Amino acid sequence: MRQRDPRLRMPISRRQLLAAAGGLAAAAAAPAVSGCTITKGQPPIDTMGLGKDAASAPGGGKRKHNITMYSLWGSTVGQGLVNVARDFEKTHTDIGVRIVFAPTNGSTQQKLLTAVAGHEPPDVAQLVPLQTPQWAAMGIMTDLTPWFERDGLSLDDFFAPAVEAMTYNDRVYNLNWDADPNFPFFWNKKIFEDAGLDPDTPPKTIDEVDEYSAKILQRKGQRVTRIGMVPWDIYGSSNSLFTWGFAFGGKFRKPGSDAVTPDDEYVVKALEWMCDSAKKVGGPDAVSISPPSLTLHPFSTGNLAMAPLVAPNLRDIIDAKPDMEIGSGLLPYQPPGGTHVGQGAWIGGWSAFIPRYAKEPEAAWEFIKWWSASDEGTMSSWKHVGFPVSYKKSSSLQLMKKDPVMGPYYDTLVNSSNTRPPVLVADYYTAQLDDQISKAVYGQVKPLQAMRNVKENTMTELRRLQKELMGR
Amino acid sequence: MATRTMTSATSATTGRRRRTKSPMRNQNVKWGLIFTSPAIVGLLMFTAYPVLMSLYYSFTSRTMVGDISHWVGWQNFRDLLHDGLFKQSLWNTGYIIVLSVPIGIVVAVFLAVLLNLKVRGQSVYRVIFFLPSIMPIVATAVIWSYVFNPQYGVLNNLLGYVGIDGPAWLSSPDWAKPALIILATWGVGNLMVIMLAGLQDVPVELHDQAKVDGASTWSRFRHVTIPFISPHLLFALVTGLIAGFQYFTPVYVLTGGTGSPAGSTMVSSLYLYQNAFTFFKVGYASAMAWILFVITAIVAIATFKWVGKRVYYGGR
């Protein structure tokens, strides 16, 4: 028998080799199966200044409490929030704030909701104020009332419309840090002049808006190339109707209840006006006043004479078109339901809350309180983010009043008495409004019938949810 | 003869039994399972479990958050029958499928035939026509939102050259769905490659014989090419129908998830997403998903039964 060359002798059996290979394969595949990615060290959470890790303690090492907050914004607002968190960390040396960029998907906070569903939420999250009842009733939010009362805060310290959406069943569930006053009214003075109108006299009523619009309208073939106003598209269908519905004197819900009233006489009148305005110009699809690559609001094109605008849009327009002469004032109203200019304005924005299952609720409350209900925090927010605040004691409001861009928003903020209806099925309600308003504006359904459809569907959904919540 | 047959059958059975008990075979099974275990675990955890749970949820009032879940029997399915928006979403989905799938196949075959021609720079043309299908869907949708702009868009400008005042496309309830169909047709590159592969399998001799017999180009295409690529056409039809019921991303990007204008682009998947993630109605959305699954399965089976027998599998 031939002696085997020792160099060729297998030091391990084939079975062992297979076992080792199988083990390696399993080890390599395990992270993939568990959804993890193999990275060396910590993956970066901050690539564009939109997130940050919690700061270390002054003497080095970890802080006593570290909280995580989901930030929804990109660009300068996202970077501003990071700086707000840094300001907080300077004065609260026990608490570190980690900011995670978690943008919305359309109108949905998918990342936040899946985190909450998985019982692994951040310590601080945000929501649109009108969602408060549903999110509170479903147990997504922590009741802040004990801390709110313990720390001597008062609801009177906040603007009334914001308070309406901060509370549910007399409990405080969030603090509004961004009181978005929707909207002041802006007009392009040059278009007014070209149309033979006084550039310093804006329309006070909806009837006057119609008069002005008739003089401003210009067409090229079937297409509208210059228009007075686009009342059916003020940041979406439902926001349009909220604005004009309030301006006509309408109500969208029964006060103090979850029952919705989209068939309110004045709400329907407002929708009829929106539909008539679209019909007069040949339908919504006849309006073509801005190029598709335009990231600015169509008001910047000089083809739209009058528009309610949010502050970031106005700021961008002023930056891009410094020569554009823009007049500002309060929204037109429509008697007999409406009684004064600016009546259509409502307060939107964003509120901060502590999700259920948050690991550091006490530290999260300290941050929310500082950010939304202290002079120091609201000033930091104004300085870095530039959004109006709800906290009436904030010194930032005086700065806002004097600010050349934000001045009109101050007037709107202090005069506004509305908020979008914070009812138990608010998201469903607004989705129904979006659908039916759009159909009415395109002439597929009569305005009154559209609003009756919204009411019927929303009340059915409300009863279903109430039944579910009672049975929980 | 009978004895021999019986003997060989017995020995085959014995052999099978022996193979079953063979330590080597057991080892193979064991190691096979070990090697495939990551995939099996992944499939069970991330596909089988969610599928089964969605079936269970479809009979409950399960919400995405808030831990609400009651057994409601067939209530979700009954509610869906009366849900106007769900019916509209099914209609919109069907409309898009019925038009986009056949148009996509015709365009893919047409391009494949062209790209099968022996011309200079053939591979360059193939790459050019394939490029759109490797573009990310979101980027494609954003680009097409520019193309469809009524006043400044490329499409209406081109139509303007031939004297047509183009429609408002995505801003018009009547033209939004045709716009989506055009967008879907733009990405037929994958299908085109499959058809191109099919065309390579068509025997040249058959074409030559048909030519000698005096068959026209159309006759050769109709009676030689089409039968040989019919398995590819069936594949394109079935996968197109299934993908059509899952149509989501372009609509989501182009309409911001609203299905506008006037609900004209509210497809079933979008409505399902809205119910699950905006209204938190996971039970209701699950019922919707199962209805869509059943419809898709029926359509796919019917297609196999109806079209399948017309497919030519090389003489078999």
Interface residues (C-beta under 8 A of the other chain):
Chain A: R15 L18 G22 A25 A26 A29 A30 A32 V33 N105 G106 S107 T108 Q110 L113 V116 A117 Q134 A137 M138 G139 I140 G221 Q222 R223 T225 G236 S237 P284 D285 A286 S288 I289 P291 P292 S293 V425 D427 Y428 A431 D434 D435 S438 K439 V441 Y442 Q444 E461 E468 L469 G471 R472
Chain B: Q27 W31 I34 F35 S37 P38 A39 V41 G42 M45 S61 T63 M64 V65 G66 D67 I68 H70 L85 S145 Y146 N149 P150 Q151 Y152 G153 D165 P167 A168 S171 S172 P173 Y252 G256 G257 T258 G259 S260 P261 A262 G263 M266 Q274 F277 T278 F279 F280
